[in-house]
Amino acid sequence: MSAAKNCRVCAQPLFPEPLLSYRNMPAAAQGFPDAIPAPDGSVGVPPASVSSSGRDARAPFFNPLDDTGVTKHKLPHWSQSDCFCFVTWRLDDALPKAKLDEWSLTRESWLKDHPRPWDEATEREYHELFSSRLDEWLDAGHGSCLLLNPALRKIVGDALARFDSERYDLVSYVIMPNHVHVLLKLGLEFALPDILHSWKSFTAKAINKSLGKTGPLWQHEYWDRLIRNECHFAACLAYIHDNPKKARLGNGCFTLGHGSVGVPPASGSPSGRDARAPFSDAPADAGVDLDIYQCSGCGLVQLEAEPVPYFREVIRAAGISQVLSEAKRRQFAEFISRHGLTGKKVIEIGCGRGEFLSILHQLPVEAHGIEFSEEAVRHCRESGLQVSRGYPDAASGDIPGGPFDAFFLLMFLEHMPDPGASLRAIRDQLVPGGIGLIEVPNFDMMVRERLFSEFISDHLLYFSRETLLSTLRWNGFDVIGTEELRDDYVLSVAVRKREPLDLSEFSRCQQTISQELAKFVAGYPERRVAVWGAGHQALAVLALSGIASSIRYVVDSAPFKQGKFTPATHLPVVPPSALVSDPVEAVIVMAASYSDEVANIIAREHGSQITVAILRENRLEITGDGR
């Protein structure tokens, strides 16, 4: 098996073989985002309770004894109030016309041979022949697939949620690249055609406006099925959740969501179905394979896998105990005091529902937070916390309230698929010299204790002290302290934003030397001064000081330089014998560690005829004056 990607931090290749491989691991270690909770926290099939109409009062499934409306266009649409319904609609270009025409002709012939009403076997045959074929064509990704754009999917998702609990009760939905599946319960006042018209009309206008287009967006027709019983309900629910996997879509190519209604409360099923059955086939609980690799460059251990769909959200599933809360209060207070943050602006990156931010809020700082989950942001704001919605990455932009004097990044970095981009985005939101506190699970401790169960799909990165510090340094932070907390489970690191070096002394030194050289050269007739030394330092001084036009030539004892010209200043490079054949009155020695030796040679061979000055590190030293 070979690694398909490079390191998430340093971009060097991963070692070709995994360190470990786990099979059938939990797919969502935090949050279980695809599970749909029942209103009372239970799941399963509703108990029998017959109403005056003969229908189960707690199981809103299709009842042939109730009034049923049928509307027709090219397809019949059955409608019954207070009933679960599964509906599908698609973009106007989602199905090739040739395929659709063929499908319609075949279907019309089949319908002539199978007049309604149908028994369950006939209806099953219909959907196997026609509904399944359409689903396969839709999943093949024909047409423009506009809904690959997450912003356009959000328009659809917002429309579905707009009248949830008012005109209908939304159960679950999936927004695919070219079609939408929805499971909902119809209310008493609004029929399915009206609901569909509202969804399609609003989203068509909003999406066309977003794209700067006009014209039809959705196909006029839609497919709908009234839910017959708990087994049918579970099958539709599983279909919605499994559709992205069936279509082989990666993360970010679809939106899977649920609404206000969960699975009906648990009880024995008239059909004998397991009361937990509506979740038994849900893909959210399907096992996944984890392959753990190590970077061949920086050594960071990491998953070679896509991030979980909710990686931008902080979900603290374990809650915050009183003991942990008090420990964090002491830790934060000490951090604030040690770094002089009293009255300063601090921000928690990935604040979740405010578990730790609420502690900071009670300390003498101006506490802010940023969190991607809309529901968590709403909860924080209702609790009086200053929280904005977002996620730190290359496209995040400024965080409201910034720049900040300090940040807290607590047990979040290990979830990030591009930690470097996120760290740099955080760094850019800090004032000069801003500091931070970063905490991650301690991989050194995992190795010491052989905690094999700590590998989970949520955690893409497994930081040792060495790899965490190198990651932070590569992304613009200087490490100012490290410690292990909570029985060594947590690696806690304090950092400071790295600022550019102050090299202004270089400029001051250059200016001083240039002035001294100019003054020295001005004391002699024009072009009666030479320089000894054609090394890189001498060449740089000649170019930067501005004295080259007053220099006659450059002396150097290296034969391969003689007979050539200095770069940039274009002075002839000559042998030492030129001091006899073409004499000068003064020589500035720029020969680095050989300068004193060269000065002695000039004094010995030319005596008082030549004044010698030596360029030291930061001054010009005159050793002999021949005048």
C-alpha positions as CSV (number, residue, x, y, z in Angstrom):
1,M,0.0,0.0,0.0
2,S,1.4,3.4,-0.9
3,A,0.6,6.8,0.5
4,A,-1.3,9.0,-1.9
5,K,-0.6,12.4,-0.4
6,N,2.1,14.5,1.1
7,C,2.3,15.8,4.7
8,R,-0.4,18.2,5.7
9,V,2.2,20.5,7.4
10,C,5.5,20.4,5.5
11,A,4.3,18.9,2.2
12,Q,7.1,16.3,2.2
13,P,6.1,12.7,1.1
14,L,4.6,10.4,3.7
15,F,6.4,7.2,4.2
16,P,5.1,4.7,1.6
17,E,3.7,2.2,4.2
18,P,1.3,3.0,7.0
19,L,2.4,2.7,10.6
20,L,-1.0,1.2,11.5
21,S,-4.2,0.3,9.7
22,Y,-7.5,-0.1,11.5
23,R,-10.6,-1.5,9.9
24,N,-14.3,-0.8,10.7
25,M,-13.6,2.1,13.0
26,P,-16.3,4.5,14.1
27,A,-16.9,7.0,11.3
28,A,-17.9,10.0,13.6
29,A,-16.2,10.0,16.9
30,Q,-17.8,13.4,17.9
31,G,-21.2,14.7,17.3
32,F,-22.7,11.9,15.2
33,P,-24.0,14.5,12.7
34,D,-26.1,12.1,10.7
35,A,-28.1,10.7,13.6
36,I,-31.6,12.1,13.8
37,P,-32.8,12.3,17.5
38,A,-36.4,11.7,18.4
39,P,-38.2,14.5,20.2
40,D,-38.0,12.5,23.4
41,G,-34.5,11.2,22.8
42,S,-35.6,7.7,21.7
43,V,-35.7,6.0,18.3
44,G,-37.7,3.4,16.6
45,V,-41.3,2.6,15.6
46,P,-44.4,4.2,17.0
47,P,-46.9,2.2,19.0
48,A,-50.3,1.5,17.6
49,S,-52.9,4.0,18.5
50,V,-55.9,4.2,16.1
51,S,-57.7,7.5,15.5
52,S,-61.3,7.9,14.5
53,S,-60.2,7.8,10.9
54,G,-58.7,4.4,11.4
55,R,-55.1,5.7,11.1
56,D,-52.3,5.3,13.7
57,A,-52.4,8.5,15.7
58,R,-48.7,8.5,16.4
59,A,-47.5,7.1,13.1
60,P,-48.3,9.5,10.2
61,F,-48.0,6.9,7.4
62,F,-50.1,6.7,4.3
63,N,-53.6,5.4,5.1
64,P,-55.9,4.2,2.3
65,L,-58.9,4.9,4.5
66,D,-58.1,8.7,4.6
67,D,-58.8,11.2,1.9
68,T,-56.2,11.2,-0.8
69,G,-55.6,13.9,-3.4
70,V,-54.2,13.1,-6.8
71,T,-52.7,15.8,-9.1
72,K,-51.4,15.0,-12.6
73,H,-49.0,16.5,-15.0
74,K,-46.8,14.0,-16.8
75,L,-46.6,12.1,-13.5
76,P,-49.4,11.4,-10.9
77,H,-48.8,13.0,-7.5
78,W,-50.6,11.6,-4.4
79,S,-51.1,13.8,-1.4
80,Q,-52.4,13.1,2.0
81,S,-52.3,15.5,5.0
82,D,-50.5,14.6,8.2
83,C,-48.5,12.0,6.4
84,F,-44.8,11.3,5.8
85,C,-43.7,11.9,2.2
86,F,-40.5,11.2,0.2
87,V,-40.0,13.7,-2.6
88,T,-37.3,14.2,-5.3
89,W,-36.8,17.0,-7.8
90,R,-33.9,17.8,-10.1
91,L,-32.2,20.6,-12.1
92,D,-33.7,21.2,-15.6
93,D,-30.6,19.7,-17.3
94,A,-30.0,16.8,-14.9
95,L,-31.3,14.1,-17.3
96,P,-30.4,13.6,-21.0
97,K,-33.5,14.1,-23.1
98,A,-32.9,10.9,-25.1
99,K,-32.8,8.8,-22.0
100,L,-35.9,10.5,-20.5
101,D,-37.9,10.0,-23.7
102,E,-37.0,6.3,-23.8
103,W,-37.9,6.0,-20.1
104,S,-41.3,7.7,-20.7
105,L,-42.3,5.5,-23.5
106,T,-41.4,2.3,-21.6
107,R,-43.2,3.5,-18.5
108,E,-46.4,4.4,-20.5
109,S,-46.4,0.9,-21.9
110,W,-45.9,-0.7,-18.5
111,L,-48.7,1.4,-17.0
112,K,-51.2,0.3,-19.6
113,D,-50.5,-3.3,-18.5
114,H,-50.6,-2.5,-14.8
115,P,-53.6,-0.3,-14.0
116,R,-54.0,1.1,-10.5
117,P,-54.6,0.4,-7.6
118,W,-51.4,-1.5,-7.1
119,D,-50.5,-4.0,-4.4
120,E,-47.1,-3.6,-2.7
121,A,-45.4,-6.1,-5.0
122,T,-46.6,-4.2,-8.1
123,E,-45.5,-0.9,-6.6
124,R,-42.1,-2.4,-5.8
125,E,-41.8,-3.6,-9.4
126,Y,-42.7,-0.1,-10.7
127,H,-40.0,1.6,-8.6
128,E,-37.4,-1.0,-9.4
129,L,-38.0,-0.5,-13.2
130,F,-38.5,3.2,-13.3
131,S,-37.6,5.1,-10.0
132,S,-34.3,3.2,-9.6
133,R,-33.3,3.9,-13.2
134,L,-33.9,7.6,-12.8
135,D,-32.0,7.6,-9.6
136,E,-29.0,6.0,-11.3
137,W,-29.1,8.5,-14.1
138,L,-29.3,11.4,-11.6
139,D,-26.4,10.0,-9.6
140,A,-24.3,9.7,-12.7
141,G,-23.9,13.5,-12.6
142,H,-25.4,14.6,-15.9
143,G,-25.9,18.3,-16.7
144,S,-24.4,21.4,-15.2
145,C,-24.5,20.1,-11.6
146,L,-24.8,23.6,-10.3
147,L,-25.3,22.4,-6.8
148,L,-21.7,21.3,-6.5
149,N,-21.4,25.0,-5.4
150,P,-21.8,25.0,-1.6
151,A,-23.2,28.6,-1.7
152,L,-26.0,27.4,-4.0
153,R,-26.7,24.3,-1.9
154,K,-27.0,26.6,1.1
155,I,-29.8,28.5,-0.7
156,V,-31.7,25.3,-1.1
157,G,-31.0,24.1,2.5
158,D,-32.1,27.5,3.9
159,A,-35.3,27.3,1.8
160,L,-36.1,23.8,3.2
161,A,-35.6,25.0,6.7
162,R,-37.6,28.2,6.3
163,F,-41.0,26.9,7.0
164,D,-40.0,23.8,8.9
165,S,-42.4,23.2,11.9
166,E,-44.9,25.7,10.3
167,R,-46.1,24.4,6.9
168,Y,-44.5,21.0,7.2
169,D,-42.2,19.0,9.5
170,L,-38.8,18.3,8.0
171,V,-37.2,15.0,8.7
172,S,-34.1,14.7,6.6
173,Y,-32.7,15.8,3.2
174,V,-29.7,15.5,0.9
175,I,-28.8,18.1,-1.7
176,M,-26.9,16.4,-4.5
177,P,-25.0,18.1,-7.4
178,N,-28.1,18.0,-9.7
179,H,-31.1,16.9,-7.6
180,V,-32.6,17.0,-4.1
181,H,-34.2,14.3,-1.9
182,V,-36.4,15.3,1.0
183,L,-38.2,13.2,3.7
184,L,-40.9,15.3,5.4
185,K,-44.3,15.1,7.1
186,L,-47.0,17.0,5.5
187,G,-49.2,19.3,7.6
188,L,-52.9,19.8,7.6
189,E,-53.0,23.1,5.7
190,F,-50.4,22.9,3.0
191,A,-50.4,20.3,0.2
192,L,-47.2,18.9,-1.3
193,P,-47.6,20.7,-4.7
194,D,-47.8,24.0,-2.9
195,I,-44.8,23.3,-0.8
196,L,-42.7,22.2,-3.8
197,H,-43.8,25.3,-5.7
198,S,-42.6,27.5,-2.9
199,W,-39.2,25.7,-2.6
200,K,-38.6,25.7,-6.3
201,S,-39.8,29.2,-7.0
202,F,-37.8,30.8,-4.3
203,T,-34.5,28.9,-4.9
204,A,-34.7,29.4,-8.7
205,K,-34.9,33.1,-8.3
206,A,-32.2,33.2,-5.6
207,I,-29.8,30.9,-7.5
208,N,-30.3,32.7,-10.9
209,K,-29.7,36.0,-9.2
210,S,-26.5,34.6,-7.7
211,L,-25.3,33.4,-11.1
212,G,-26.5,36.4,-13.0
213,K,-28.8,34.2,-15.1
214,T,-32.4,33.9,-16.1
215,G,-34.6,31.1,-17.3
216,P,-35.8,27.8,-15.9
217,L,-33.6,26.2,-13.2
218,W,-35.7,23.2,-12.0
219,Q,-37.5,20.5,-14.0
220,H,-41.2,21.2,-13.6
221,E,-41.9,17.6,-12.6
222,Y,-41.0,15.9,-9.4
223,W,-41.3,12.4,-7.9
224,D,-43.1,11.7,-4.6
225,R,-44.1,8.8,-2.5
226,L,-46.3,8.6,0.5
227,I,-44.7,6.6,3.3
228,R,-46.7,3.4,3.9
229,N,-45.2,2.1,7.2
230,E,-42.2,2.2,9.4
231,C,-40.2,-0.1,7.1
232,H,-40.8,2.2,4.2
233,F,-39.8,5.2,6.4
234,A,-36.5,3.5,7.4
235,A,-35.7,2.7,3.8
236,C,-36.2,6.3,2.6
237,L,-34.2,7.6,5.5
238,A,-31.4,5.2,4.8
239,Y,-31.6,6.1,1.0
240,I,-31.1,9.8,1.8
241,H,-28.1,9.2,4.0
242,D,-26.6,6.7,1.7
243,N,-27.1,8.6,-1.6
244,P,-23.7,10.5,-1.5
245,K,-21.8,7.3,-0.9
246,K,-23.8,5.5,-3.6
247,A,-23.0,8.3,-6.1
248,R,-19.3,8.3,-5.0
249,L,-19.3,11.9,-3.9
250,G,-16.5,13.3,-1.8
251,N,-16.9,15.7,1.1
252,G,-17.9,19.1,0.0
253,C,-19.9,17.9,-3.0
254,F,-23.2,17.5,-1.2
255,T,-25.2,18.7,1.8
256,L,-26.8,16.2,4.2
257,G,-29.1,17.6,6.9
258,H,-32.1,17.1,9.0
259,G,-35.0,19.2,10.4
260,S,-37.2,19.5,13.4
261,V,-38.7,16.0,13.4
262,G,-36.8,13.0,14.5
263,V,-37.6,9.4,14.1
264,P,-40.9,8.6,15.9
265,P,-40.7,7.4,19.5
266,A,-39.7,3.8,20.2
267,S,-42.1,1.0,20.8
268,G,-42.9,-2.4,19.5
269,S,-43.7,-2.5,15.8
270,P,-46.9,-4.0,14.4
271,S,-44.6,-5.5,11.7
272,G,-42.3,-7.0,14.2
273,R,-39.4,-4.7,13.0
274,D,-36.6,-4.0,15.5
275,A,-37.6,-0.7,17.3
276,R,-34.1,0.6,16.5
277,A,-34.4,-0.3,12.8
278,P,-34.7,3.3,11.4
279,F,-31.0,3.8,12.4
280,S,-29.8,0.3,11.6
281,D,-28.9,1.0,8.0
282,A,-27.8,4.6,8.5
283,P,-24.4,5.2,6.8
284,A,-23.3,7.6,9.6
285,D,-22.7,4.6,11.8
286,A,-21.0,2.5,9.1
287,G,-17.4,1.6,9.9
288,V,-14.5,3.3,8.2
289,D,-10.9,2.3,7.6
290,L,-8.1,4.4,9.2
291,D,-4.6,4.3,7.8
292,I,-2.0,6.1,10.0
293,Y,1.1,7.4,8.2
294,Q,4.2,9.4,9.2
295,C,5.8,12.2,7.3
296,S,9.3,11.3,6.0
297,G,10.3,15.0,6.4
298,C,9.0,16.5,9.7
299,G,7.9,13.2,11.3
300,L,4.3,14.2,12.0
301,V,2.0,11.2,12.4
302,Q,-1.3,11.7,10.6
303,L,-4.3,10.1,8.9
304,E,-4.3,9.7,5.1
305,A,-8.0,10.4,4.9
306,E,-10.5,13.1,4.2
307,P,-11.6,15.2,7.2
308,V,-15.0,14.4,8.7
309,P,-17.8,16.6,7.3
310,Y,-18.0,18.7,10.4
311,F,-14.3,19.4,11.0
312,R,-14.8,23.1,11.1
313,E,-17.1,22.8,14.1
314,V,-15.9,22.3,17.7
315,I,-18.0,19.6,19.5
316,R,-17.0,19.0,23.1
317,A,-19.0,15.7,23.5
318,A,-17.6,15.0,26.9
319,G,-18.8,18.2,28.4
320,I,-17.0,20.3,30.9
321,S,-16.9,19.0,34.5
322,Q,-16.6,21.2,37.5
323,V,-13.1,20.0,38.2
324,L,-12.0,20.8,34.6
325,S,-13.8,24.2,34.7
326,E,-11.9,25.2,37.8
327,A,-8.6,24.0,36.4
328,K,-9.1,26.0,33.2
329,R,-10.1,29.1,35.2
330,R,-6.8,28.9,37.1
331,Q,-4.8,28.2,34.0
332,F,-6.4,31.1,32.0
333,A,-6.0,33.5,34.9
334,E,-2.3,32.6,35.3
335,F,-1.8,33.0,31.5
336,I,-3.5,36.4,31.5
337,S,-1.4,37.6,34.5
338,R,1.9,36.3,33.3
339,H,1.6,37.9,29.8
340,G,0.0,41.2,30.9
341,L,-3.3,40.6,29.2
342,T,-5.5,42.4,31.7
343,G,-8.0,44.6,29.8
344,K,-6.7,43.2,26.4
345,K,-8.7,41.6,23.6
346,V,-8.4,37.8,23.4
347,I,-10.2,35.3,21.2
348,E,-10.9,31.6,21.4
349,I,-10.6,29.9,17.9
350,G,-13.3,27.2,17.7
351,C,-15.2,28.1,20.8
352,G,-18.0,25.5,20.4
353,R,-20.9,26.4,22.6
354,G,-18.8,28.6,24.8
355,E,-17.6,26.0,27.3
356,F,-14.2,27.7,27.8
357,L,-15.1,31.1,26.4
358,S,-17.6,31.6,29.2
359,I,-14.7,31.1,31.6
360,L,-12.6,33.7,29.8
361,H,-15.6,36.0,29.8
362,Q,-15.5,36.1,33.6
363,L,-11.8,37.0,33.7
364,P,-10.4,40.6,33.3
365,V,-10.1,40.5,29.5
366,E,-12.3,41.4,26.5
367,A,-13.2,37.9,25.4
368,H,-14.2,37.0,21.8
369,G,-14.9,33.8,20.0
370,I,-15.2,32.4,16.5
371,E,-17.1,29.2,15.7
372,F,-18.4,27.6,12.4
373,S,-21.5,26.0,13.7
374,E,-24.5,28.3,13.3
375,E,-26.4,26.7,16.1
376,A,-23.4,27.0,18.5
377,V,-22.9,30.6,17.6
378,R,-26.5,31.3,18.3
379,H,-26.2,29.5,21.7
380,C,-23.1,31.6,22.6
381,R,-24.8,34.9,21.7
382,E,-27.9,34.0,23.7
383,S,-25.5,33.4,26.6
384,G,-24.1,36.9,26.2
385,L,-20.8,36.0,24.6
386,Q,-19.2,37.9,21.7
387,V,-18.9,35.2,19.0
388,S,-18.7,35.5,15.2
389,R,-19.2,32.7,12.7
390,G,-16.2,31.5,10.7
391,Y,-13.2,29.3,10.5
392,P,-9.6,30.2,10.2
393,D,-8.2,29.5,6.7
394,A,-6.6,31.3,3.8
395,A,-10.0,32.8,2.7
396,S,-11.3,33.7,6.2
397,G,-10.6,37.4,6.1
398,D,-10.5,39.6,9.2
399,I,-12.3,38.4,12.4
400,P,-14.7,41.0,13.8
401,G,-13.2,42.7,16.8
402,G,-9.6,42.1,15.7
403,P,-6.7,42.5,15.8
404,F,-6.3,40.6,19.1
405,D,-3.7,40.6,21.8
406,A,-3.9,36.8,22.4
407,F,-5.7,33.7,21.1
408,F,-6.6,30.3,22.5
409,L,-6.7,27.2,20.3
410,L,-7.9,24.4,22.5
411,M,-8.1,20.8,21.2
412,F,-8.9,21.9,17.7
413,L,-5.7,22.0,15.7
414,E,-5.6,18.2,15.4
415,H,-8.9,18.3,13.4
416,M,-7.6,20.8,10.7
417,P,-6.9,19.4,7.2
418,D,-4.6,22.4,6.5
419,P,-3.1,23.4,9.8
420,G,-0.5,25.7,8.3
421,A,-3.1,27.8,6.5
422,S,-5.2,28.0,9.7
423,L,-2.3,29.0,11.9
424,R,-1.2,31.7,9.5
425,A,-4.7,33.0,9.3
426,I,-4.8,33.2,13.1
427,R,-1.3,34.9,13.2
428,D,-2.6,37.5,10.8
429,Q,-5.3,38.5,13.3
430,L,-2.8,39.3,16.1
431,V,-1.2,42.5,17.1
432,P,2.6,42.7,16.8
433,G,4.0,40.4,19.5
434,G,0.6,38.8,20.1
435,I,0.6,35.5,22.1
436,G,-1.4,32.3,22.1
437,L,-2.1,29.2,24.0
438,I,-2.4,26.0,21.9
439,E,-3.5,22.6,23.2
440,V,-3.6,19.2,21.5
441,P,-3.8,15.6,22.5
442,N,-0.3,14.5,23.5
443,F,1.0,11.8,21.1
444,D,4.1,11.3,23.2
445,M,1.8,10.1,26.0
446,M,-0.2,7.9,23.5
447,V,3.1,6.2,22.5
448,R,4.3,5.8,26.2
449,E,1.0,4.3,27.2
450,R,0.3,2.4,24.0
451,L,-3.2,3.9,23.7
452,F,-4.2,2.4,20.4
453,S,-7.8,3.4,20.9
454,E,-6.9,7.1,20.6
455,F,-6.9,7.0,16.8
456,I,-10.2,8.3,15.5
457,S,-11.5,9.7,12.2
458,D,-12.0,13.2,13.7
459,H,-8.3,13.6,14.5
460,L,-6.2,14.0,11.3
461,L,-3.0,15.0,13.1
462,Y,-1.2,13.4,16.1
463,F,1.3,15.9,17.5
464,S,4.3,15.0,19.6
465,R,6.1,17.8,21.4
466,E,8.7,17.9,18.6
467,T,6.3,18.0,15.7
468,L,4.0,20.5,17.3
469,L,6.8,22.9,18.0
470,S,8.2,22.6,14.5
471,T,4.7,23.1,13.0
472,L,4.2,26.3,15.1
473,R,7.6,27.7,14.2
474,W,7.1,27.0,10.4
475,N,4.0,29.0,10.5
476,G,5.2,32.2,12.2
477,F,5.3,31.6,15.9
478,D,8.1,31.5,18.5
479,V,7.5,29.0,21.3
480,I,7.8,30.5,24.8
481,G,6.7,27.6,27.0
482,T,5.4,24.0,26.9
483,E,3.9,21.7,29.5
484,E,1.8,18.5,29.8
485,L,-1.5,18.7,31.5
486,R,-4.3,16.4,32.7
487,D,-2.2,13.4,33.5
488,D,0.0,14.2,30.4
489,Y,-3.0,13.7,28.0
490,V,-2.8,17.4,26.9
491,L,0.2,19.0,25.3
492,S,0.0,22.8,26.1
493,V,2.2,25.3,24.3
494,A,2.5,29.1,24.7
495,V,3.6,31.0,21.6
496,R,4.3,34.5,20.5
497,K,3.8,35.9,17.0
498,R,7.1,36.2,15.2
499,E,8.0,39.7,14.1
500,P,10.6,40.6,11.4
501,L,14.2,41.1,12.7
502,D,15.3,44.7,13.3
503,L,18.3,45.2,11.0
504,S,18.3,49.0,11.1
505,E,21.8,48.8,12.6
506,F,23.0,47.5,9.2
507,S,21.8,50.6,7.5
508,R,23.4,52.9,10.2
509,C,26.7,51.0,9.9
510,Q,26.6,51.2,6.1
511,Q,25.9,55.0,6.2
512,T,28.8,55.6,8.7
513,I,31.3,53.5,6.6
514,S,30.2,55.2,3.4
515,Q,30.8,58.7,4.9
516,E,34.2,57.7,6.2
517,L,35.3,56.3,2.9
518,A,34.0,59.3,1.0
519,K,35.9,61.6,3.4
520,F,39.1,59.5,3.0
521,V,39.0,59.4,-0.8
522,A,38.3,63.2,-1.0
523,G,41.6,63.8,0.6
524,Y,43.5,62.7,-2.5
525,P,43.6,63.8,-6.1
526,E,40.9,62.2,-8.3
527,R,41.5,58.5,-9.1
528,R,44.7,58.4,-7.0
529,V,43.3,55.9,-4.6
530,A,43.1,52.1,-5.1
531,V,41.3,49.3,-3.2
532,W,43.0,46.0,-2.4
533,G,40.6,43.1,-2.3
534,A,38.1,41.8,-4.8
535,G,36.2,39.5,-2.4
536,H,32.4,39.7,-2.1
537,Q,32.6,42.1,0.9
538,A,34.8,44.5,-0.9
539,L,32.6,44.4,-4.0
540,A,29.5,45.1,-1.9
541,V,31.2,48.1,-0.2
542,L,32.3,49.6,-3.5
543,A,28.7,49.3,-4.9
544,L,27.0,50.6,-1.7
545,S,29.4,53.4,-0.7
546,G,29.4,55.4,-4.0
547,I,33.2,55.8,-4.1
548,A,33.8,53.7,-7.2
549,S,34.1,56.7,-9.5
550,S,37.1,58.0,-7.5
551,I,38.9,54.6,-7.4
552,R,41.7,53.9,-10.0
553,Y,41.7,50.1,-9.8
554,V,41.2,47.1,-7.5
555,V,44.2,45.0,-6.5
556,D,43.9,41.3,-5.9
557,S,46.5,38.6,-5.7
558,A,44.2,35.9,-7.2
559,P,45.3,35.4,-10.8
560,F,41.9,34.2,-12.0
561,K,40.4,37.6,-11.0
562,Q,43.1,39.7,-12.6
563,G,42.5,41.3,-16.0
564,K,38.7,41.4,-15.4
565,F,36.4,44.0,-14.0
566,T,34.4,44.3,-10.7
567,P,30.7,43.6,-11.1
568,A,28.3,46.5,-10.9
569,T,31.1,49.1,-10.4
570,H,33.3,48.0,-13.5
571,L,36.7,48.8,-12.0
572,P,39.7,46.9,-13.5
573,V,41.2,44.2,-11.2
574,V,45.0,44.2,-11.4
575,P,47.9,42.3,-9.8
576,P,49.9,43.8,-6.9
577,S,52.6,44.8,-9.3
578,A,50.3,47.6,-10.6
579,L,51.2,49.6,-7.5
580,V,54.7,50.0,-9.1
581,S,53.8,50.3,-12.8
582,D,50.8,52.5,-12.2
583,P,51.3,54.0,-8.7
584,V,48.6,55.6,-6.5
585,E,48.9,57.7,-3.3
586,A,46.6,55.6,-1.1
587,V,45.2,52.1,-0.8
588,I,42.1,51.0,1.1
589,V,42.5,47.4,2.2
590,M,39.3,45.4,2.1
591,A,40.7,41.9,2.5
592,A,38.8,40.7,5.5
593,S,40.9,38.4,7.7
594,Y,44.0,39.0,5.4
595,S,43.8,42.8,5.8
596,D,46.6,43.2,8.3
597,E,48.9,40.9,6.3
598,V,48.2,42.9,3.1
599,A,48.8,46.2,5.0
600,N,52.2,44.9,6.1
601,I,53.2,43.9,2.6
602,I,52.3,47.4,1.3
603,A,54.3,49.1,4.1
604,R,57.3,46.8,3.5
605,E,57.4,47.2,-0.3
606,H,56.3,50.8,-0.7
607,G,57.0,52.4,2.6
608,S,55.8,56.0,3.1
609,Q,54.9,56.4,-0.6
610,I,51.4,54.9,-0.1
611,T,49.0,55.7,2.7
612,V,47.2,52.6,3.9
613,A,43.7,52.4,5.4
614,I,42.0,49.2,6.6
615,L,38.3,48.7,6.5
616,R,37.4,47.0,9.7
617,E,33.9,45.6,10.6
618,N,32.4,49.0,11.3
619,R,35.1,51.7,10.9
620,L,37.9,52.8,8.7
621,E,41.4,52.6,10.3
622,I,44.3,54.5,8.8
623,T,47.5,52.7,9.6
624,G,50.1,54.8,7.7
625,D,50.1,58.2,6.0
626,G,52.7,58.5,3.2
627,R,52.3,62.3,2.9
